[in-house]
Amino acid sequence: MTADVLDEWTTRFIAQFALPTAQRLTLHNGRHNTDVLIDTTTGSFATLHKEDGRWIVRQEGPGMLWDAVEDQLNRWYAVGTPAAGSATIRVTPAGQSIHW
């Protein structure tokens, strides 16, 4: 999976459930764009950029952010990418979950 999936609104919406306290930004440095995910609570981060036709991912901190995004999106893909409006979101003191 590539960072390009986060360019589409619905995919970003679904991915955000994996990282409720994370922010995404894109850095431009002349050579390539780098997508950055930063969890504002834990300090974990992931950076992704395309180099020589392949995606390079770097993750650090207590949570592997990009792994969490991929897991969330793979669950969504496995059920046929239903519309965001068909999701049921459950929020409890222990955390949140999304179901289709």
Gaussian input, Z-matrix of N, CA and C with variables (Angstrom, degrees):
# hf/3-21g

backbone

0 1
 N
 C     1     B1
 C     2     B2     1     A1
 N     3     B3     2     A2     1     D1
 C     4     B4     3     A3     2     D2
 C     5     B5     4     A4     3     D3
 N     6     B6     5     A5     4     D4
 C     7     B7     6     A6     5     D5
 C     8     B8     7     A7     6     D6
 N     9     B9     8     A8     7     D7
 C    10    B10     9     A9     8     D8
 C    11    B11    10    A10     9     D9
 N    12    B12    11    A11    10    D10
 C    13    B13    12    A12    11    D11
 C    14    B14    13    A13    12    D12
 N    15    B15    14    A14    13    D13
 C    16    B16    15    A15    14    D14
 C    17    B17    16    A16    15    D15
 N    18    B18    17    A17    16    D16
 C    19    B19    18    A18    17    D17
 C    20    B20    19    A19    18    D18
 N    21    B21    20    A20    19    D19
 C    22    B22    21    A21    20    D20
 C    23    B23    22    A22    21    D21
 N    24    B24    23    A23    22    D22
 C    25    B25    24    A24    23    D23
 C    26    B26    25    A25    24    D24
 N    27    B27    26    A26    25    D25
 C    28    B28    27    A27    26    D26
 C    29    B29    28    A28    27    D27
 N    30    B30    29    A29    28    D28
 C    31    B31    30    A30    29    D29
 C    32    B32    31    A31    30    D30
 N    33    B33    32    A32    31    D31
 C    34    B34    33    A33    32    D32
 C    35    B35    34    A34    33    D33
 N    36    B36    35    A35    34    D34
 C    37    B37    36    A36    35    D35
 C    38    B38    37    A37    36    D36
 N    39    B39    38    A38    37    D37
 C    40    B40    39    A39    38    D38
 C    41    B41    40    A40    39    D39
 N    42    B42    41    A41    40    D40
 C    43    B43    42    A42    41    D41
 C    44    B44    43    A43    42    D42
 N    45    B45    44    A44    43    D43
 C    46    B46    45    A45    44    D44
 C    47    B47    46    A46    45    D45
 N    48    B48    47    A47    46    D46
 C    49    B49    48    A48    47    D47
 C    50    B50    49    A49    48    D48
 N    51    B51    50    A50    49    D49
 C    52    B52    51    A51    50    D50
 C    53    B53    52    A52    51    D51
 N    54    B54    53    A53    52    D52
 C    55    B55    54    A54    53    D53
 C    56    B56    55    A55    54    D54
 N    57    B57    56    A56    55    D55
 C    58    B58    57    A57    56    D56
 C    59    B59    58    A58    57    D57
 N    60    B60    59    A59    58    D58
 C    61    B61    60    A60    59    D59
 C    62    B62    61    A61    60    D60
 N    63    B63    62    A62    61    D61
 C    64    B64    63    A63    62    D62
 C    65    B65    64    A64    63    D63
 N    66    B66    65    A65    64    D64
 C    67    B67    66    A66    65    D65
 C    68    B68    67    A67    66    D66
 N    69    B69    68    A68    67    D67
 C    70    B70    69    A69    68    D68
 C    71    B71    70    A70    69    D69
 N    72    B72    71    A71    70    D70
 C    73    B73    72    A72    71    D71
 C    74    B74    73    A73    72    D72
 N    75    B75    74    A74    73    D73
 C    76    B76    75    A75    74    D74
 C    77    B77    76    A76    75    D75
 N    78    B78    77    A77    76    D76
 C    79    B79    78    A78    77    D77
 C    80    B80    79    A79    78    D78
 N    81    B81    80    A80    79    D79
 C    82    B82    81    A81    80    D80
 C    83    B83    82    A82    81    D81
 N    84    B84    83    A83    82    D82
 C    85    B85    84    A84    83    D83
 C    86    B86    85    A85    84    D84
 N    87    B87    86    A86    85    D85
 C    88    B88    87    A87    86    D86
 C    89    B89    88    A88    87    D87
 N    90    B90    89    A89    88    D88
 C    91    B91    90    A90    89    D89
 C    92    B92    91    A91    90    D90
 N    93    B93    92    A92    91    D91
 C    94    B94    93    A93    92    D92
 C    95    B95    94    A94    93    D93
 N    96    B96    95    A95    94    D94
 C    97    B97    96    A96    95    D95
 C    98    B98    97    A97    96    D96
 N    99    B99    98    A98    97    D97
 C   100   B100    99    A99    98    D98
 C   101   B101   100   A100    99    D99
 N   102   B102   101   A101   100   D100
 C   103   B103   102   A102   101   D101
 C   104   B104   103   A103   102   D102
 N   105   B105   104   A104   103   D103
 C   106   B106   105   A105   104   D104
 C   107   B107   106   A106   105   D105
 N   108   B108   107   A107   106   D106
 C   109   B109   108   A108   107   D107
 C   110   B110   109   A109   108   D108
 N   111   B111   110   A110   109   D109
 C   112   B112   111   A111   110   D110
 C   113   B113   112   A112   111   D111
 N   114   B114   113   A113   112   D112
 C   115   B115   114   A114   113   D113
 C   116   B116   115   A115   114   D114
 N   117   B117   116   A116   115   D115
 C   118   B118   117   A117   116   D116
 C   119   B119   118   A118   117   D117
 N   120   B120   119   A119   118   D118
 C   121   B121   120   A120   119   D119
 C   122   B122   121   A121   120   D120
 N   123   B123   122   A122   121   D121
 C   124   B124   123   A123   122   D122
 C   125   B125   124   A124   123   D123
 N   126   B126   125   A125   124   D124
 C   127   B127   126   A126   125   D125
 C   128   B128   127   A127   126   D126
 N   129   B129   128   A128   127   D127
 C   130   B130   129   A129   128   D128
 C   131   B131   130   A130   129   D129
 N   132   B132   131   A131   130   D130
 C   133   B133   132   A132   131   D131
 C   134   B134   133   A133   132   D132
 N   135   B135   134   A134   133   D133
 C   136   B136   135   A135   134   D134
 C   137   B137   136   A136   135   D135
 N   138   B138   137   A137   136   D136
 C   139   B139   138   A138   137   D137
 C   140   B140   139   A139   138   D138
 N   141   B141   140   A140   139   D139
 C   142   B142   141   A141   140   D140
 C   143   B143   142   A142   141   D141
 N   144   B144   143   A143   142   D142
 C   145   B145   144   A144   143   D143
 C   146   B146   145   A145   144   D144
 N   147   B147   146   A146   145   D145
 C   148   B148   147   A147   146   D146
 C   149   B149   148   A148   147   D147
 N   150   B150   149   A149   148   D148
 C   151   B151   150   A150   149   D149
 C   152   B152   151   A151   150   D150
 N   153   B153   152   A152   151   D151
 C   154   B154   153   A153   152   D152
 C   155   B155   154   A154   153   D153
 N   156   B156   155   A155   154   D154
 C   157   B157   156   A156   155   D155
 C   158   B158   157   A157   156   D156
 N   159   B159   158   A158   157   D157
 C   160   B160   159   A159   158   D158
 C   161   B161   160   A160   159   D159
 N   162   B162   161   A161   160   D160
 C   163   B163   162   A162   161   D161
 C   164   B164   163   A163   162   D162
 N   165   B165   164   A164   163   D163
 C   166   B166   165   A165   164   D164
 C   167   B167   166   A166   165   D165
 N   168   B168   167   A167   166   D166
 C   169   B169   168   A168   167   D167
 C   170   B170   169   A169   168   D168
 N   171   B171   170   A170   169   D169
 C   172   B172   171   A171   170   D170
 C   173   B173   172   A172   171   D171
 N   174   B174   173   A173   172   D172
 C   175   B175   174   A174   173   D173
 C   176   B176   175   A175   174   D174
 N   177   B177   176   A176   175   D175
 C   178   B178   177   A177   176   D176
 C   179   B179   178   A178   177   D177
 N   180   B180   179   A179   178   D178
 C   181   B181   180   A180   179   D179
 C   182   B182   181   A181   180   D180
 N   183   B183   182   A182   181   D181
 C   184   B184   183   A183   182   D182
 C   185   B185   184   A184   183   D183
 N   186   B186   185   A185   184   D184
 C   187   B187   186   A186   185   D185
 C   188   B188   187   A187   186   D186
 N   189   B189   188   A188   187   D187
 C   190   B190   189   A189   188   D188
 C   191   B191   190   A190   189   D189
 N   192   B192   191   A191   190   D190
 C   193   B193   192   A192   191   D191
 C   194   B194   193   A193   192   D192
 N   195   B195   194   A194   193   D193
 C   196   B196   195   A195   194   D194
 C   197   B197   196   A196   195   D195
 N   198   B198   197   A197   196   D196
 C   199   B199   198   A198   197   D197
 C   200   B200   199   A199   198   D198
 N   201   B201   200   A200   199   D199
 C   202   B202   201   A201   200   D200
 C   203   B203   202   A202   201   D201
 N   204   B204   203   A203   202   D202
 C   205   B205   204   A204   203   D203
 C   206   B206   205   A205   204   D204
 N   207   B207   206   A206   205   D205
 C   208   B208   207   A207   206   D206
 C   209   B209   208   A208   207   D207
 N   210   B210   209   A209   208   D208
 C   211   B211   210   A210   209   D209
 C   212   B212   211   A211   210   D210
 N   213   B213   212   A212   211   D211
 C   214   B214   213   A213   212   D212
 C   215   B215   214   A214   213   D213
 N   216   B216   215   A215   214   D214
 C   217   B217   216   A216   215   D215
 C   218   B218   217   A217   216   D216
 N   219   B219   218   A218   217   D217
 C   220   B220   219   A219   218   D218
 C   221   B221   220   A220   219   D219
 N   222   B222   221   A221   220   D220
 C   223   B223   222   A222   221   D221
 C   224   B224   223   A223   222   D222
 N   225   B225   224   A224   223   D223
 C   226   B226   225   A225   224   D224
 C   227   B227   226   A226   225   D225
 N   228   B228   227   A227   226   D226
 C   229   B229   228   A228   227   D227
 C   230   B230   229   A229   228   D228
 N   231   B231   230   A230   229   D229
 C   232   B232   231   A231   230   D230
 C   233   B233   232   A232   231   D231
 N   234   B234   233   A233   232   D232
 C   235   B235   234   A234   233   D233
 C   236   B236   235   A235   234   D234
 N   237   B237   236   A236   235   D235
 C   238   B238   237   A237   236   D236
 C   239   B239   238   A238   237   D237
 N   240   B240   239   A239   238   D238
 C   241   B241   240   A240   239   D239
 C   242   B242   241   A241   240   D240
 N   243   B243   242   A242   241   D241
 C   244   B244   243   A243   242   D242
 C   245   B245   244   A244   243   D243
 N   246   B246   245   A245   244   D244
 C   247   B247   246   A246   245   D245
 C   248   B248   247   A247   246   D246
 N   249   B249   248   A248   247   D247
 C   250   B250   249   A249   248   D248
 C   251   B251   250   A250   249   D249
 N   252   B252   251   A251   250   D250
 C   253   B253   252   A252   251   D251
 C   254   B254   253   A253   252   D252
 N   255   B255   254   A254   253   D253
 C   256   B256   255   A255   254   D254
 C   257   B257   256   A256   255   D255
 N   258   B258   257   A257   256   D256
 C   259   B259   258   A258   257   D257
 C   260   B260   259   A259   258   D258
 N   261   B261   260   A260   259   D259
 C   262   B262   261   A261   260   D260
 C   263   B263   262   A262   261   D261
 N   264   B264   263   A263   262   D262
 C   265   B265   264   A264   263   D263
 C   266   B266   265   A265   264   D264
 N   267   B267   266   A266   265   D265
 C   268   B268   267   A267   266   D266
 C   269   B269   268   A268   267   D267
 N   270   B270   269   A269   268   D268
 C   271   B271   270   A270   269   D269
 C   272   B272   271   A271   270   D270
 N   273   B273   272   A272   271   D271
 C   274   B274   273   A273   272   D272
 C   275   B275   274   A274   273   D273
 N   276   B276   275   A275   274   D274
 C   277   B277   276   A276   275   D275
 C   278   B278   277   A277   276   D276
 N   279   B279   278   A278   277   D277
 C   280   B280   279   A279   278   D278
 C   281   B281   280   A280   279   D279
 N   282   B282   281   A281   280   D280
 C   283   B283   282   A282   281   D281
 C   284   B284   283   A283   282   D282
 N   285   B285   284   A284   283   D283
 C   286   B286   285   A285   284   D284
 C   287   B287   286   A286   285   D285
 N   288   B288   287   A287   286   D286
 C   289   B289   288   A288   287   D287
 C   290   B290   289   A289   288   D288
 N   291   B291   290   A290   289   D289
 C   292   B292   291   A291   290   D290
 C   293   B293   292   A292   291   D291
 N   294   B294   293   A293   292   D292
 C   295   B295   294   A294   293   D293
 C   296   B296   295   A295   294   D294
 N   297   B297   296   A296   295   D295
 C   298   B298   297   A297   296   D296
 C   299   B299   298   A298   297   D297

   B1=1.4379
   B2=1.5382
   B3=1.3067
   B4=1.4663
   B5=1.5282
   B6=1.3143
   B7=1.4648
   B8=1.5212
   B9=1.3233
   B10=1.4574
   B11=1.5267
   B12=1.3295
   B13=1.4644
   B14=1.5237
   B15=1.3195
   B16=1.4619
   B17=1.5209
   B18=1.3224
   B19=1.4594
   B20=1.5289
   B21=1.3184
   B22=1.4594
   B23=1.5341
   B24=1.3423
   B25=1.4586
   B26=1.5203
   B27=1.3226
   B28=1.4640
   B29=1.5207
   B30=1.3142
   B31=1.4672
   B32=1.5311
   B33=1.3248
   B34=1.4700
   B35=1.5277
   B36=1.3257
   B37=1.4672
   B38=1.5253
   B39=1.3256
   B40=1.4688
   B41=1.5270
   B42=1.3264
   B43=1.4711
   B44=1.5187
   B45=1.3267
   B46=1.4635
   B47=1.5267
   B48=1.3311
   B49=1.4623
   B50=1.5237
   B51=1.3139
   B52=1.4645
   B53=1.5172
   B54=1.3369
   B55=1.4691
   B56=1.5265
   B57=1.3130
   B58=1.4606
   B59=1.5259
   B60=1.3206
   B61=1.4687
   B62=1.5262
   B63=1.3178
   B64=1.4719
   B65=1.5253
   B66=1.2943
   B67=1.4620
   B68=1.5236
   B69=1.3278
   B70=1.4685
   B71=1.5157
   B72=1.3132
   B73=1.4588
   B74=1.5167
   B75=1.3114
   B76=1.4583
   B77=1.5182
   B78=1.3278
   B79=1.4593
   B80=1.5218
   B81=1.3158
   B82=1.4662
   B83=1.5301
   B84=1.3315
   B85=1.4592
   B86=1.5337
   B87=1.3161
   B88=1.4614
   B89=1.5180
   B90=1.3176
   B91=1.4699
   B92=1.5227
   B93=1.3103
   B94=1.4609
   B95=1.5255
   B96=1.3224
   B97=1.4578
   B98=1.5254
   B99=1.3046
   B100=1.4546
   B101=1.5137
   B102=1.3244
   B103=1.4560
   B104=1.5219
   B105=1.3253
   B106=1.4619
   B107=1.5254
   B108=1.3100
   B109=1.4593
   B110=1.5189
   B111=1.3312
   B112=1.4619
   B113=1.5155
   B114=1.3213
   B115=1.4548
   B116=1.5228
   B117=1.3198
   B118=1.4602
   B119=1.5280
   B120=1.3221
   B121=1.4608
   B122=1.5264
   B123=1.3287
   B124=1.4759
   B125=1.5192
   B126=1.3347
   B127=1.4587
   B128=1.5236
   B129=1.3197
   B130=1.4645
   B131=1.5178
   B132=1.3253
   B133=1.4550
   B134=1.5162
   B135=1.3109
   B136=1.4614
   B137=1.5186
   B138=1.3136
   B139=1.4606
   B140=1.5155
   B141=1.3261
   B142=1.4606
   B143=1.5156
   B144=1.3235
   B145=1.4599
   B146=1.5251
   B147=1.3052
   B148=1.4621
   B149=1.5166
   B150=1.3254
   B151=1.4568
   B152=1.5280
   B153=1.3256
   B154=1.4658
   B155=1.5293
   B156=1.3381
   B157=1.4560
   B158=1.5145
   B159=1.3209
   B160=1.4658
   B161=1.5242
   B162=1.3192
   B163=1.4601
   B164=1.5225
   B165=1.3120
   B166=1.4583
   B167=1.5276
   B168=1.3237
   B169=1.4600
   B170=1.5199
   B171=1.3171
   B172=1.4700
   B173=1.5195
   B174=1.3317
   B175=1.4559
   B176=1.5268
   B177=1.3170
   B178=1.4622
   B179=1.5104
   B180=1.3030
   B181=1.4526
   B182=1.5098
   B183=1.3186
   B184=1.4607
   B185=1.5295
   B186=1.3290
   B187=1.4601
   B188=1.5169
   B189=1.3043
   B190=1.4640
   B191=1.5299
   B192=1.3326
   B193=1.4597
   B194=1.5175
   B195=1.3224
   B196=1.4607
   B197=1.5269
   B198=1.3188
   B199=1.4620
   B200=1.5321
   B201=1.3298
   B202=1.4613
   B203=1.5280
   B204=1.3354
   B205=1.4669
   B206=1.5198
   B207=1.3219
   B208=1.4655
   B209=1.5201
   B210=1.3371
   B211=1.4657
   B212=1.5296
   B213=1.3397
   B214=1.4661
   B215=1.5246
   B216=1.3314
   B217=1.4645
   B218=1.5215
   B219=1.3150
   B220=1.4638
   B221=1.5227
   B222=1.3329
   B223=1.4743
   B224=1.5263
   B225=1.3349
   B226=1.4668
   B227=1.5311
   B228=1.3336
   B229=1.4757
   B230=1.5282
   B231=1.3318
   B232=1.4686
   B233=1.5240
   B234=1.3322
   B235=1.4665
   B236=1.5231
   B237=1.3270
   B238=1.4594
   B239=1.5167
   B240=1.3135
   B241=1.4730
   B242=1.5363
   B243=1.3294
   B244=1.4642
   B245=1.5290
   B246=1.3119
   B247=1.4635
   B248=1.5214
   B249=1.3166
   B250=1.4658
   B251=1.5242
   B252=1.3235
   B253=1.4582
   B254=1.5134
   B255=1.3121
   B256=1.4609
   B257=1.5268
   B258=1.3047
   B259=1.4642
   B260=1.5202
   B261=1.3077
   B262=1.4573
   B263=1.5193
   B264=1.3138
   B265=1.4546
   B266=1.5191
   B267=1.3106
   B268=1.4708
   B269=1.5189
   B270=1.3235
   B271=1.4595
   B272=1.5245
   B273=1.3181
   B274=1.4629
   B275=1.5262
   B276=1.3210
   B277=1.4684
   B278=1.5318
   B279=1.3272
   B280=1.4684
   B281=1.5286
   B282=1.3270
   B283=1.4586
   B284=1.5117
   B285=1.3118
   B286=1.4633
   B287=1.5092
   B288=1.3290
   B289=1.4558
   B290=1.5129
   B291=1.3041
   B292=1.4563
   B293=1.5242
   B294=1.3314
   B295=1.4651
   B296=1.5216
   B297=1.3235
   B298=1.4579
   B299=1.4950
   A1=107.91
   A2=116.31
   A3=120.92
   A4=111.00
   A5=116.21
   A6=120.74
   A7=112.11
   A8=118.14
   A9=121.56
   A10=112.43
   A11=117.76
   A12=119.73
   A13=110.75
   A14=117.59
   A15=120.78
   A16=113.14
   A17=117.69
   A18=120.66
   A19=112.26
   A20=117.03
   A21=121.60
   A22=108.89
   A23=117.20
   A24=121.96
   A25=113.18
   A26=118.36
   A27=120.42
   A28=111.03
   A29=116.77
   A30=120.35
   A31=110.32
   A32=116.83
   A33=120.82
   A34=110.34
   A35=116.86
   A36=122.19
   A37=110.45
   A38=116.52
   A39=121.23
   A40=109.98
   A41=117.59
   A42=121.45
   A43=111.68
   A44=117.57
   A45=120.94
   A46=111.92
   A47=117.93
   A48=119.87
   A49=111.65
   A50=117.87
   A51=120.75
   A52=111.01
   A53=116.64
   A54=122.04
   A55=110.36
   A56=118.89
   A57=119.84
   A58=114.77
   A59=118.55
   A60=120.06
   A61=111.87
   A62=116.18
   A63=119.97
   A64=111.23
   A65=114.68
   A66=122.99
   A67=107.96
   A68=115.63
   A69=121.24
   A70=108.77
   A71=115.20
   A72=120.22
   A73=108.33
   A74=115.06
   A75=120.97
   A76=108.56
   A77=115.45
   A78=121.94
   A79=108.90
   A80=117.21
   A81=122.78
   A82=107.24
   A83=116.91
   A84=118.11
   A85=113.86
   A86=117.53
   A87=120.12
   A88=113.23
   A89=117.75
   A90=121.62
   A91=111.35
   A92=116.14
   A93=120.67
   A94=109.63
   A95=114.67
   A96=121.15
   A97=107.70
   A98=116.23
   A99=121.45
   A100=108.27
   A101=115.62
   A102=121.04
   A103=107.45
   A104=115.94
   A105=121.43
   A106=108.21
   A107=115.67
   A108=122.57
   A109=106.52
   A110=116.77
   A111=121.52
   A112=108.39
   A113=116.29
   A114=120.70
   A115=107.45
   A116=116.09
   A117=121.00
   A118=112.94
   A119=117.30
   A120=120.88
   A121=111.74
   A122=116.43
   A123=119.76
   A124=113.77
   A125=117.34
   A126=120.65
   A127=113.22
   A128=117.57
   A129=120.77
   A130=109.25
   A131=116.35
   A132=119.23
   A133=110.53
   A134=113.91
   A135=122.02
   A136=107.28
   A137=116.58
   A138=121.23
   A139=107.88
   A140=115.77
   A141=121.62
   A142=108.63
   A143=116.05
   A144=119.84
   A145=109.27
   A146=113.82
   A147=120.61
   A148=108.91
   A149=116.09
   A150=121.78
   A151=108.64
   A152=116.07
   A153=121.31
   A154=112.41
   A155=116.17
   A156=121.13
   A157=115.71
   A158=118.31
   A159=119.72
   A160=109.50
   A161=115.17
   A162=120.88
   A163=110.25
   A164=115.25
   A165=122.96
   A166=107.39
   A167=116.42
   A168=122.17
   A169=108.63
   A170=115.28
   A171=121.43
   A172=106.47
   A173=116.65
   A174=121.94
   A175=108.97
   A176=115.98
   A177=120.20
   A178=109.58
   A179=115.62
   A180=122.11
   A181=110.85
   A182=116.41
   A183=119.92
   A184=114.17
   A185=117.80
   A186=120.67
   A187=111.12
   A188=117.00
   A189=121.61
   A190=107.30
   A191=115.99
   A192=121.84
   A193=113.09
   A194=117.69
   A195=118.75
   A196=110.69
   A197=117.50
   A198=120.25
   A199=109.77
   A200=117.07
   A201=121.09
   A202=111.30
   A203=116.97
   A204=121.23
   A205=110.13
   A206=116.74
   A207=119.83
   A208=111.47
   A209=117.77
   A210=120.73
   A211=111.03
   A212=116.45
   A213=120.65
   A214=111.10
   A215=116.69
   A216=119.88
   A217=111.68
   A218=118.22
   A219=120.37
   A220=111.28
   A221=117.50
   A222=120.16
   A223=110.53
   A224=115.93
   A225=121.33
   A226=110.46
   A227=116.62
   A228=120.14
   A229=111.02
   A230=116.85
   A231=121.24
   A232=112.29
   A233=117.37
   A234=120.11
   A235=112.20
   A236=116.89
   A237=121.21
   A238=115.70
   A239=119.34
   A240=124.65
   A241=112.79
   A242=116.25
   A243=118.05
   A244=111.53
   A245=115.71
   A246=121.60
   A247=110.14
   A248=116.10
   A249=121.14
   A250=111.32
   A251=117.17
   A252=121.13
   A253=114.38
   A254=117.39
   A255=120.04
   A256=112.07
   A257=117.64
   A258=121.56
   A259=111.10
   A260=114.99
   A261=122.43
   A262=106.21
   A263=116.18
   A264=121.35
   A265=108.13
   A266=115.37
   A267=120.51
   A268=108.03
   A269=115.91
   A270=121.75
   A271=108.03
   A272=115.83
   A273=122.74
   A274=108.25
   A275=117.70
   A276=118.51
   A277=112.95
   A278=117.01
   A279=121.07
   A280=112.83
   A281=117.91
   A282=120.40
   A283=111.71
   A284=115.43
   A285=121.20
   A286=109.67
   A287=115.63
   A288=120.95
   A289=108.07
   A290=115.13
   A291=121.64
   A292=107.63
   A293=115.19
   A294=121.18
   A295=108.83
   A296=116.24
   A297=121.58
   A298=109.31
   D1=144.16
   D2=-177.10
   D3=-115.55
   D4=162.16
   D5=179.63
   D6=-63.65
   D7=-18.52
   D8=178.05
   D9=-56.72
   D10=-25.96
   D11=-178.98
   D12=-61.31
   D13=-24.76
   D14=-178.73
   D15=-80.31
   D16=-0.74
   D17=177.72
   D18=-78.60
   D19=-18.38
   D20=-177.88
   D21=-97.10
   D22=133.87
   D23=-172.56
   D24=-57.12
   D25=-50.30
   D26=-175.71
   D27=-62.35
   D28=-42.30
   D29=179.14
   D30=-62.92
   D31=-41.90
   D32=177.13
   D33=-61.51
   D34=-42.30
   D35=179.37
   D36=-59.49
   D37=-47.33
   D38=179.98
   D39=-65.38
   D40=-43.10
   D41=-179.70
   D42=-62.49
   D43=-33.29
   D44=-177.19
   D45=-61.31
   D46=-25.90
   D47=177.66
   D48=-66.62
   D49=-24.82
   D50=176.07
   D51=-76.76
   D52=-24.93
   D53=-174.45
   D54=-134.75
   D55=66.82
   D56=-172.89
   D57=-63.18
   D58=-21.88
   D59=-179.46
   D60=-110.41
   D61=19.73
   D62=-178.55
   D63=-102.15
   D64=154.61
   D65=175.86
   D66=-121.71
   D67=150.71
   D68=177.20
   D69=-117.53
   D70=138.53
   D71=171.74
   D72=-143.31
   D73=160.78
   D74=178.73
   D75=-121.47
   D76=129.27
   D77=178.11
   D78=-106.08
   D79=138.10
   D80=177.55
   D81=-113.54
   D82=122.38
   D83=-178.23
   D84=-121.36
   D85=15.39
   D86=178.94
   D87=93.40
   D88=-40.36
   D89=177.85
   D90=-87.23
   D91=-44.87
   D92=-178.79
   D93=-158.63
   D94=166.26
   D95=172.90
   D96=-91.45
   D97=141.95
   D98=176.19
   D99=-120.41
   D100=122.89
   D101=173.24
   D102=-86.26
   D103=134.15
   D104=-177.97
   D105=-125.20
   D106=129.65
   D107=172.03
   D108=-112.68
   D109=127.51
   D110=-179.40
   D111=-128.91
   D112=124.53
   D113=175.60
   D114=-86.47
   D115=114.22
   D116=-174.26
   D117=-72.08
   D118=-13.28
   D119=179.08
   D120=-92.35
   D121=-46.80
   D122=-174.08
   D123=-96.20
   D124=-19.27
   D125=-175.25
   D126=83.86
   D127=-0.05
   D128=176.36
   D129=-64.29
   D130=151.39
   D131=175.45
   D132=-148.60
   D133=159.02
   D134=173.50
   D135=-137.42
   D136=138.34
   D137=173.32
   D138=-121.11
   D139=142.89
   D140=-179.75
   D141=-137.46
   D142=132.01
   D143=173.06
   D144=-149.76
   D145=155.49
   D146=-179.15
   D147=-92.79
   D148=129.94
   D149=-178.88
   D150=-141.24
   D151=124.10
   D152=179.74
   D153=52.01
   D154=40.57
   D155=175.06
   D156=81.51
   D157=4.48
   D158=177.87
   D159=-134.11
   D160=156.65
   D161=-177.68
   D162=-89.44
   D163=133.77
   D164=176.96
   D165=-107.64
   D166=125.82
   D167=-179.29
   D168=-119.08
   D169=133.74
   D170=174.31
   D171=-127.88
   D172=129.36
   D173=-178.91
   D174=-130.27
   D175=139.38
   D176=176.13
   D177=-147.29
   D178=156.75
   D179=179.20
   D180=110.93
   D181=-178.20
   D182=-177.53
   D183=-69.89
   D184=-19.81
   D185=178.97
   D186=-120.54
   D187=137.46
   D188=176.78
   D189=-88.94
   D190=93.15
   D191=-170.21
   D192=-62.85
   D193=-47.12
   D194=-177.13
   D195=-66.83
   D196=-35.81
   D197=175.84
   D198=-60.09
   D199=-41.24
   D200=179.50
   D201=-64.55
   D202=-40.93
   D203=176.97
   D204=-61.83
   D205=-48.29
   D206=-179.89
   D207=-60.36
   D208=-43.11
   D209=178.79
   D210=-60.26
   D211=-45.64
   D212=-179.49
   D213=-62.89
   D214=-46.97
   D215=-178.61
   D216=-68.10
   D217=-36.26
   D218=177.39
   D219=-63.87
   D220=-36.81
   D221=175.27
   D222=-63.40
   D223=-41.35
   D224=179.58
   D225=-66.39
   D226=-44.37
   D227=177.87
   D228=-62.38
   D229=-37.57
   D230=-177.04
   D231=-63.51
   D232=-25.93
   D233=178.73
   D234=-100.56
   D235=13.85
   D236=172.52
   D237=90.53
   D238=20.92
   D239=179.09
   D240=50.48
   D241=57.76
   D242=179.10
   D243=-63.33
   D244=157.88
   D245=179.22
   D246=-60.03
   D247=146.43
   D248=-179.28
   D249=-57.15
   D250=-33.11
   D251=-179.60
   D252=-66.36
   D253=-15.66
   D254=179.65
   D255=-91.27
   D256=0.80
   D257=-178.88
   D258=-79.23
   D259=145.26
   D260=170.93
   D261=-111.36
   D262=125.54
   D263=-177.83
   D264=-110.72
   D265=127.27
   D266=179.34
   D267=-114.71
   D268=124.42
   D269=179.88
   D270=-120.07
   D271=124.97
   D272=177.47
   D273=-132.01
   D274=169.24
   D275=175.97
   D276=-57.72
   D277=-24.57
   D278=-179.30
   D279=-81.59
   D280=-13.86
   D281=-179.45
   D282=146.77
   D283=-166.60
   D284=-179.74
   D285=-128.62
   D286=155.53
   D287=175.80
   D288=-145.25
   D289=156.32
   D290=179.22
   D291=-125.39
   D292=138.43
   D293=-178.56
   D294=-134.96
   D295=148.43
   D296=176.30
   D297=-118.14

